Amino acid sequence: MGIGWRELVIILVIVLLVFGTKRLKNVGSDLGEAVRGFKKGLNGDDGAAPPKPDAELRDDNRKD
């Protein structure tokens, strides 16, 4: 048994009454920006330098 369309409509009406349309619009746009930023982070499109290979990370002064 899951949530039906009637329950979703009731929840939406309650959310609109609590937050109002203006604040809900801002929350939606902020949530969209957060999701886009998260996806960019997962894809590595954040503009950061690529990771260095293991050979460059090794300490040259260390004796193996």
PDB file of N, CA, C and O in Angstrom:
ATOM      1  N   MET A   1       0.838  -1.163   0.000  1.00  0.00           N
ATOM      2  CA  MET A   1       0.000   0.000   0.000  1.00  0.00           C
ATOM      3  C   MET A   1       0.889   1.235   0.000  1.00  0.00           C
ATOM      4  O   MET A   1       1.771   1.354   0.851  1.00  0.00           O
ATOM      5  N   GLY A   2       0.688   2.108  -0.888  1.00  0.00           N
ATOM      6  CA  GLY A   2       1.506   3.299  -1.001  1.00  0.00           C
ATOM      7  C   GLY A   2       0.671   4.566  -0.937  1.00  0.00           C
ATOM      8  O   GLY A   2      -0.524   4.543  -0.644  1.00  0.00           O
ATOM      9  N   ILE A   3       1.332   5.648  -1.216  1.00  0.00           N
ATOM     10  CA  ILE A   3       0.655   6.937  -1.217  1.00  0.00           C
ATOM     11  C   ILE A   3      -0.048   7.111  -2.564  1.00  0.00           C
ATOM     12  O   ILE A   3       0.576   6.988  -3.618  1.00  0.00           O
ATOM     13  N   GLY A   4      -1.319   7.391  -2.519  1.00  0.00           N
ATOM     14  CA  GLY A   4      -2.105   7.592  -3.733  1.00  0.00           C
ATOM     15  C   GLY A   4      -2.109   9.051  -4.150  1.00  0.00           C
ATOM     16  O   GLY A   4      -1.499   9.896  -3.494  1.00  0.00           O
ATOM     17  N   TRP A   5      -2.786   9.338  -5.224  1.00  0.00           N
ATOM     18  CA  TRP A   5      -2.804  10.712  -5.741  1.00  0.00           C
ATOM     19  C   TRP A   5      -3.570  11.640  -4.815  1.00  0.00           C
ATOM     20  O   TRP A   5      -3.257  12.828  -4.728  1.00  0.00           O
ATOM     21  N   ARG A   6      -4.573  11.110  -4.122  1.00  0.00           N
ATOM     22  CA  ARG A   6      -5.346  11.953  -3.203  1.00  0.00           C
ATOM     23  C   ARG A   6      -4.492  12.423  -2.029  1.00  0.00           C
ATOM     24  O   ARG A   6      -4.566  13.581  -1.616  1.00  0.00           O
ATOM     25  N   GLU A   7      -3.682  11.509  -1.498  1.00  0.00           N
ATOM     26  CA  GLU A   7      -2.802  11.878  -0.399  1.00  0.00           C
ATOM     27  C   GLU A   7      -1.765  12.906  -0.843  1.00  0.00           C
ATOM     28  O   GLU A   7      -1.439  13.830  -0.097  1.00  0.00           O
ATOM     29  N   LEU A   8      -1.252  12.743  -2.053  1.00  0.00           N
ATOM     30  CA  LEU A   8      -0.273  13.707  -2.578  1.00  0.00           C
ATOM     31  C   LEU A   8      -0.886  15.094  -2.742  1.00  0.00           C
ATOM     32  O   LEU A   8      -0.229  16.097  -2.463  1.00  0.00           O
ATOM     33  N   VAL A   9      -2.137  15.160  -3.191  1.00  0.00           N
ATOM     34  CA  VAL A   9      -2.821  16.446  -3.334  1.00  0.00           C
ATOM     35  C   VAL A   9      -3.010  17.102  -1.967  1.00  0.00           C
ATOM     36  O   VAL A   9      -2.806  18.306  -1.815  1.00  0.00           O
ATOM     37  N   ILE A  10      -3.398  16.307  -0.985  1.00  0.00           N
ATOM     38  CA  ILE A  10      -3.589  16.849   0.370  1.00  0.00           C
ATOM     39  C   ILE A  10      -2.259  17.374   0.920  1.00  0.00           C
ATOM     40  O   ILE A  10      -2.219  18.456   1.505  1.00  0.00           O
ATOM     41  N   ILE A  11      -1.187  16.627   0.739  1.00  0.00           N
ATOM     42  CA  ILE A  11       0.135  17.071   1.194  1.00  0.00           C
ATOM     43  C   ILE A  11       0.541  18.350   0.488  1.00  0.00           C
ATOM     44  O   ILE A  11       1.066  19.263   1.125  1.00  0.00           O
ATOM     45  N   LEU A  12       0.310  18.435  -0.809  1.00  0.00           N
ATOM     46  CA  LEU A  12       0.653  19.639  -1.571  1.00  0.00           C
ATOM     47  C   LEU A  12      -0.122  20.856  -1.066  1.00  0.00           C
ATOM     48  O   LEU A  12       0.447  21.940  -0.934  1.00  0.00           O
ATOM     49  N   VAL A  13      -1.405  20.688  -0.784  1.00  0.00           N
ATOM     50  CA  VAL A  13      -2.220  21.794  -0.271  1.00  0.00           C
ATOM     51  C   VAL A  13      -1.697  22.248   1.089  1.00  0.00           C
ATOM     52  O   VAL A  13      -1.611  23.448   1.349  1.00  0.00           O
ATOM     53  N   ILE A  14      -1.352  21.309   1.949  1.00  0.00           N
ATOM     54  CA  ILE A  14      -0.819  21.661   3.273  1.00  0.00           C
ATOM     55  C   ILE A  14       0.508  22.405   3.140  1.00  0.00           C
ATOM     56  O   ILE A  14       0.743  23.391   3.839  1.00  0.00           O
ATOM     57  N   VAL A  15       1.368  21.936   2.250  1.00  0.00           N
ATOM     58  CA  VAL A  15       2.663  22.600   2.032  1.00  0.00           C
ATOM     59  C   VAL A  15       2.446  24.013   1.510  1.00  0.00           C
ATOM     60  O   VAL A  15       3.126  24.939   1.953  1.00  0.00           O
ATOM     61  N   LEU A  16       1.522  24.200   0.585  1.00  0.00           N
ATOM     62  CA  LEU A  16       1.230  25.542   0.075  1.00  0.00           C
ATOM     63  C   LEU A  16       0.698  26.453   1.162  1.00  0.00           C
ATOM     64  O   LEU A  16       1.040  27.635   1.202  1.00  0.00           O
ATOM     65  N   LEU A  17      -0.143  25.916   2.053  1.00  0.00           N
ATOM     66  CA  LEU A  17      -0.671  26.730   3.144  1.00  0.00           C
ATOM     67  C   LEU A  17       0.416  27.115   4.144  1.00  0.00           C
ATOM     68  O   LEU A  17       0.413  28.231   4.663  1.00  0.00           O
ATOM     69  N   VAL A  18       1.331  26.210   4.413  1.00  0.00           N
ATOM     70  CA  VAL A  18       2.379  26.472   5.397  1.00  0.00           C
ATOM     71  C   VAL A  18       3.427  27.430   4.845  1.00  0.00           C
ATOM     72  O   VAL A  18       3.782  28.405   5.506  1.00  0.00           O
ATOM     73  N   PHE A  19       3.923  27.162   3.643  1.00  0.00           N
ATOM     74  CA  PHE A  19       5.032  27.943   3.093  1.00  0.00           C
ATOM     75  C   PHE A  19       4.587  29.123   2.249  1.00  0.00           C
ATOM     76  O   PHE A  19       5.291  30.132   2.202  1.00  0.00           O
ATOM     77  N   GLY A  20       3.474  29.037   1.599  1.00  0.00           N
ATOM     78  CA  GLY A  20       3.055  30.081   0.674  1.00  0.00           C
ATOM     79  C   GLY A  20       3.715  29.872  -0.676  1.00  0.00           C
ATOM     80  O   GLY A  20       4.725  29.176  -0.783  1.00  0.00           O
ATOM     81  N   THR A  21       3.137  30.479  -1.708  1.00  0.00           N
ATOM     82  CA  THR A  21       3.640  30.236  -3.066  1.00  0.00           C
ATOM     83  C   THR A  21       4.996  30.883  -3.317  1.00  0.00           C
ATOM     84  O   THR A  21       5.830  30.308  -4.016  1.00  0.00           O
ATOM     85  N   LYS A  22       5.230  32.073  -2.757  1.00  0.00           N
ATOM     86  CA  LYS A  22       6.498  32.758  -3.011  1.00  0.00           C
ATOM     87  C   LYS A  22       7.666  32.005  -2.382  1.00  0.00           C
ATOM     88  O   LYS A  22       8.688  31.784  -3.032  1.00  0.00           O
ATOM     89  N   ARG A  23       7.520  31.619  -1.140  1.00  0.00           N
ATOM     90  CA  ARG A  23       8.599  30.906  -0.468  1.00  0.00           C
ATOM     91  C   ARG A  23       8.803  29.530  -1.081  1.00  0.00           C
ATOM     92  O   ARG A  23       9.934  29.056  -1.189  1.00  0.00           O
ATOM     93  N   LEU A  24       7.713  28.889  -1.482  1.00  0.00           N
ATOM     94  CA  LEU A  24       7.809  27.574  -2.112  1.00  0.00           C
ATOM     95  C   LEU A  24       8.564  27.660  -3.431  1.00  0.00           C
ATOM     96  O   LEU A  24       9.327  26.757  -3.774  1.00  0.00           O
ATOM     97  N   LYS A  25       8.351  28.753  -4.177  1.00  0.00           N
ATOM     98  CA  LYS A  25       9.082  28.955  -5.426  1.00  0.00           C
ATOM     99  C   LYS A  25      10.575  29.086  -5.156  1.00  0.00           C
ATOM    100  O   LYS A  25      11.390  28.517  -5.882  1.00  0.00           O
ATOM    101  N   ASN A  26      10.939  29.837  -4.112  1.00  0.00           N
ATOM    102  CA  ASN A  26      12.349  29.994  -3.757  1.00  0.00           C
ATOM    103  C   ASN A  26      12.968  28.677  -3.312  1.00  0.00           C
ATOM    104  O   ASN A  26      14.109  28.370  -3.658  1.00  0.00           O
ATOM    105  N   VAL A  27      12.214  27.905  -2.548  1.00  0.00           N
ATOM    106  CA  VAL A  27      12.712  26.605  -2.096  1.00  0.00           C
ATOM    107  C   VAL A  27      12.940  25.698  -3.304  1.00  0.00           C
ATOM    108  O   VAL A  27      13.939  24.981  -3.363  1.00  0.00           O
ATOM    109  N   GLY A  28      12.027  25.728  -4.255  1.00  0.00           N
ATOM    110  CA  GLY A  28      12.178  24.904  -5.454  1.00  0.00           C
ATOM    111  C   GLY A  28      13.393  25.278  -6.271  1.00  0.00           C
ATOM    112  O   GLY A  28      14.109  24.401  -6.753  1.00  0.00           O
ATOM    113  N   SER A  29      13.640  26.579  -6.438  1.00  0.00           N
ATOM    114  CA  SER A  29      14.805  26.991  -7.221  1.00  0.00           C
ATOM    115  C   SER A  29      16.101  26.681  -6.475  1.00  0.00           C
ATOM    116  O   SER A  29      17.091  26.294  -7.096  1.00  0.00           O
ATOM    117  N   ASP A  30      16.105  26.846  -5.152  1.00  0.00           N
ATOM    118  CA  ASP A  30      17.293  26.499  -4.365  1.00  0.00           C
ATOM    119  C   ASP A  30      17.577  25.007  -4.423  1.00  0.00           C
ATOM    120  O   ASP A  30      18.732  24.590  -4.512  1.00  0.00           O
ATOM    121  N   LEU A  31      16.524  24.209  -4.372  1.00  0.00           N
ATOM    122  CA  LEU A  31      16.687  22.764  -4.462  1.00  0.00           C
ATOM    123  C   LEU A  31      17.229  22.363  -5.839  1.00  0.00           C
ATOM    124  O   LEU A  31      18.064  21.464  -5.940  1.00  0.00           O
ATOM    125  N   GLY A  32      16.756  23.027  -6.895  1.00  0.00           N
ATOM    126  CA  GLY A  32      17.261  22.747  -8.240  1.00  0.00           C
ATOM    127  C   GLY A  32      18.734  23.081  -8.368  1.00  0.00           C
ATOM    128  O   GLY A  32      19.489  22.323  -8.976  1.00  0.00           O
ATOM    129  N   GLU A  33      19.160  24.218  -7.798  1.00  0.00           N
ATOM    130  CA  GLU A  33      20.578  24.579  -7.827  1.00  0.00           C
ATOM    131  C   GLU A  33      21.422  23.563  -7.065  1.00  0.00           C
ATOM    132  O   GLU A  33      22.519  23.212  -7.499  1.00  0.00           O
ATOM    133  N   ALA A  34      20.916  23.097  -5.941  1.00  0.00           N
ATOM    134  CA  ALA A  34      21.652  22.110  -5.145  1.00  0.00           C
ATOM    135  C   ALA A  34      21.816  20.800  -5.903  1.00  0.00           C
ATOM    136  O   ALA A  34      22.879  20.182  -5.862  1.00  0.00           O
ATOM    137  N   VAL A  35      20.760  20.378  -6.595  1.00  0.00           N
ATOM    138  CA  VAL A  35      20.833  19.134  -7.358  1.00  0.00           C
ATOM    139  C   VAL A  35      21.830  19.283  -8.511  1.00  0.00           C
ATOM    140  O   VAL A  35      22.612  18.371  -8.780  1.00  0.00           O
ATOM    141  N   ARG A  36      21.801  20.439  -9.192  1.00  0.00           N
ATOM    142  CA  ARG A  36      22.764  20.670 -10.281  1.00  0.00           C
ATOM    143  C   ARG A  36      24.193  20.667  -9.761  1.00  0.00           C
ATOM    144  O   ARG A  36      25.078  20.088 -10.391  1.00  0.00           O
ATOM    145  N   GLY A  37      24.428  21.303  -8.626  1.00  0.00           N
ATOM    146  CA  GLY A  37      25.763  21.310  -8.038  1.00  0.00           C
ATOM    147  C   GLY A  37      26.216  19.919  -7.639  1.00  0.00           C
ATOM    148  O   GLY A  37      27.383  19.568  -7.810  1.00  0.00           O
ATOM    149  N   PHE A  38      25.295  19.127  -7.106  1.00  0.00           N
ATOM    150  CA  PHE A  38      25.622  17.756  -6.722  1.00  0.00           C
ATOM    151  C   PHE A  38      25.990  16.922  -7.943  1.00  0.00           C
ATOM    152  O   PHE A  38      26.944  16.146  -7.903  1.00  0.00           O
ATOM    153  N   LYS A  39      25.234  17.082  -9.031  1.00  0.00           N
ATOM    154  CA  LYS A  39      25.524  16.330 -10.256  1.00  0.00           C
ATOM    155  C   LYS A  39      26.870  16.746 -10.842  1.00  0.00           C
ATOM    156  O   LYS A  39      27.632  15.901 -11.313  1.00  0.00           O
ATOM    157  N   LYS A  40      27.166  18.053 -10.813  1.00  0.00           N
ATOM    158  CA  LYS A  40      28.466  18.512 -11.292  1.00  0.00           C
ATOM    159  C   LYS A  40      29.585  17.915 -10.467  1.00  0.00           C
ATOM    160  O   LYS A  40      30.618  17.522 -11.009  1.00  0.00           O
ATOM    161  N   GLY A  41      29.388  17.844  -9.161  1.00  0.00           N
ATOM    162  CA  GLY A  41      30.390  17.260  -8.283  1.00  0.00           C
ATOM    163  C   GLY A  41      30.616  15.788  -8.575  1.00  0.00           C
ATOM    164  O   GLY A  41      31.749  15.310  -8.530  1.00  0.00           O
ATOM    165  N   LEU A  42      29.547  15.071  -8.872  1.00  0.00           N
ATOM    166  CA  LEU A  42      29.684  13.652  -9.200  1.00  0.00           C
ATOM    167  C   LEU A  42      30.393  13.446 -10.530  1.00  0.00           C
ATOM    168  O   LEU A  42      31.163  12.498 -10.687  1.00  0.00           O
ATOM    169  N   ASN A  43      30.135  14.330 -11.486  1.00  0.00           N
ATOM    170  CA  ASN A  43      30.738  14.200 -12.809  1.00  0.00           C
ATOM    171  C   ASN A  43      32.141  14.775 -12.872  1.00  0.00           C
ATOM    172  O   ASN A  43      32.852  14.549 -13.852  1.00  0.00           O
ATOM    173  N   GLY A  44      32.560  15.515 -11.850  1.00  0.00           N
ATOM    174  CA  GLY A  44      33.888  16.114 -11.847  1.00  0.00           C
ATOM    175  C   GLY A  44      33.953  17.389 -12.653  1.00  0.00           C
ATOM    176  O   GLY A  44      35.042  17.789 -13.063  1.00  0.00           O
ATOM    177  N   ASP A  45      32.820  18.053 -12.901  1.00  0.00           N
ATOM    178  CA  ASP A  45      32.781  19.279 -13.691  1.00  0.00           C
ATOM    179  C   ASP A  45      32.893  20.529 -12.828  1.00  0.00           C
ATOM    180  O   ASP A  45      32.373  21.581 -13.199  1.00  0.00           O
ATOM    181  N   ASP A  46      33.566  20.429 -11.678  1.00  0.00           N
ATOM    182  CA  ASP A  46      33.611  21.557 -10.763  1.00  0.00           C
ATOM    183  C   ASP A  46      34.761  22.519 -11.058  1.00  0.00           C
ATOM    184  O   ASP A  46      34.940  23.494 -10.329  1.00  0.00           O
ATOM    185  N   GLY A  47      35.535  22.271 -12.098  1.00  0.00           N
ATOM    186  CA  GLY A  47      36.612  23.179 -12.472  1.00  0.00           C
ATOM    187  C   GLY A  47      37.899  22.930 -11.713  1.00  0.00           C
ATOM    188  O   GLY A  47      38.873  23.658 -11.905  1.00  0.00           O
ATOM    189  N   ALA A  48      37.930  21.935 -10.870  1.00  0.00           N
ATOM    190  CA  ALA A  48      39.140  21.633 -10.107  1.00  0.00           C
ATOM    191  C   ALA A  48      40.136  20.908 -10.997  1.00  0.00           C
ATOM    192  O   ALA A  48      39.767  20.307 -12.006  1.00  0.00           O
ATOM    193  N   ALA A  49      41.403  20.973 -10.610  1.00  0.00           N
ATOM    194  CA  ALA A  49      42.445  20.296 -11.367  1.00  0.00           C
ATOM    195  C   ALA A  49      42.263  18.789 -11.239  1.00  0.00           C
ATOM    196  O   ALA A  49      41.820  18.304 -10.197  1.00  0.00           O
ATOM    197  N   PRO A  50      42.599  18.048 -12.286  1.00  0.00           N
ATOM    198  CA  PRO A  50      42.468  16.597 -12.215  1.00  0.00           C
ATOM    199  C   PRO A  50      43.442  16.024 -11.183  1.00  0.00           C
ATOM    200  O   PRO A  50      44.485  16.627 -10.931  1.00  0.00           O
ATOM    201  N   PRO A  51      43.129  14.893 -10.591  1.00  0.00           N
ATOM    202  CA  PRO A  51      44.024  14.316  -9.593  1.00  0.00           C
ATOM    203  C   PRO A  51      45.350  13.903 -10.198  1.00  0.00           C
ATOM    204  O   PRO A  51      45.424  13.505 -11.360  1.00  0.00           O
ATOM    205  N   LYS A  52      46.402  14.004  -9.389  1.00  0.00           N
ATOM    206  CA  LYS A  52      47.740  13.627  -9.863  1.00  0.00           C
ATOM    207  C   LYS A  52      47.879  12.116  -9.862  1.00  0.00           C
ATOM    208  O   LYS A  52      47.283  11.433  -9.028  1.00  0.00           O
ATOM    209  N   PRO A  53      48.662  11.592 -10.793  1.00  0.00           N
ATOM    210  CA  PRO A  53      48.930  10.149 -10.797  1.00  0.00           C
ATOM    211  C   PRO A  53      49.698   9.747  -9.532  1.00  0.00           C
ATOM    212  O   PRO A  53      50.304  10.593  -8.874  1.00  0.00           O
ATOM    213  N   ASP A  54      49.667   8.463  -9.200  1.00  0.00           N
ATOM    214  CA  ASP A  54      50.317   7.973  -7.986  1.00  0.00           C
ATOM    215  C   ASP A  54      51.812   8.247  -7.973  1.00  0.00           C
ATOM    216  O   ASP A  54      52.382   8.463  -6.904  1.00  0.00           O
ATOM    217  N   ALA A  55      52.459   8.245  -9.124  1.00  0.00           N
ATOM    218  CA  ALA A  55      53.902   8.466  -9.174  1.00  0.00           C
ATOM    219  C   ALA A  55      54.264   9.863  -8.673  1.00  0.00           C
ATOM    220  O   ALA A  55      55.302  10.036  -8.034  1.00  0.00           O
ATOM    221  N   GLU A  56      53.434  10.848  -8.949  1.00  0.00           N
ATOM    222  CA  GLU A  56      53.717  12.207  -8.501  1.00  0.00           C
ATOM    223  C   GLU A  56      53.387  12.403  -7.033  1.00  0.00           C
ATOM    224  O   GLU A  56      53.906  13.329  -6.410  1.00  0.00           O
ATOM    225  N   LEU A  57      52.554  11.574  -6.474  1.00  0.00           N
ATOM    226  CA  LEU A  57      52.178  11.700  -5.079  1.00  0.00           C
ATOM    227  C   LEU A  57      53.200  11.049  -4.136  1.00  0.00           C
ATOM    228  O   LEU A  57      53.221  11.342  -2.940  1.00  0.00           O
ATOM    229  N   ARG A  58      54.022  10.189  -4.667  1.00  0.00           N
ATOM    230  CA  ARG A  58      54.983   9.478  -3.852  1.00  0.00           C
ATOM    231  C   ARG A  58      56.061  10.426  -3.342  1.00  0.00           C
ATOM    232  O   ARG A  58      56.507  11.314  -4.067  1.00  0.00           O
ATOM    233  N   ASP A  59      56.472  10.239  -2.106  1.00  0.00           N
ATOM    234  CA  ASP A  59      57.501  11.069  -1.485  1.00  0.00           C
ATOM    235  C   ASP A  59      58.857  10.585  -1.979  1.00  0.00           C
ATOM    236  O   ASP A  59      59.192   9.413  -1.805  1.00  0.00           O
ATOM    237  N   ASP A  60      59.653  11.479  -2.600  1.00  0.00           N
ATOM    238  CA  ASP A  60      60.958  11.098  -3.149  1.00  0.00           C
ATOM    239  C   ASP A  60      61.997  10.833  -2.072  1.00  0.00           C
ATOM    240  O   ASP A  60      62.978  10.141  -2.346  1.00  0.00           O
ATOM    241  N   ASN A  61      61.829  11.348  -0.866  1.00  0.00           N
ATOM    242  CA  ASN A  61      62.797  11.164   0.201  1.00  0.00           C
ATOM    243  C   ASN A  61      62.617   9.850   0.955  1.00  0.00           C
ATOM    244  O   ASN A  61      63.457   9.480   1.775  1.00  0.00           O
ATOM    245  N   ARG A  62      61.547   9.163   0.683  1.00  0.00           N
ATOM    246  CA  ARG A  62      61.262   7.924   1.372  1.00  0.00           C
ATOM    247  C   ARG A  62      62.082   6.783   0.809  1.00  0.00           C
ATOM    248  O   ARG A  62      62.255   6.689  -0.406  1.00  0.00           O
ATOM    249  N   LYS A  63      62.584   5.923   1.659  1.00  0.00           N
ATOM    250  CA  LYS A  63      63.327   4.750   1.201  1.00  0.00           C
ATOM    251  C   LYS A  63      62.388   3.559   1.187  1.00  0.00           C
ATOM    252  O   LYS A  63      61.705   3.287   2.174  1.00  0.00           O
ATOM    253  N   ASP A  64      62.355   2.845   0.062  1.00  0.00           N
ATOM    254  CA  ASP A  64      61.455   1.685  -0.039  1.00  0.00           C
ATOM    255  C   ASP A  64      62.142   0.419   0.371  1.00  0.00           C
ATOM    256  O   ASP A  64      61.533  -0.651   0.346  1.00  0.00           O
TER     257      ASP A  64
END
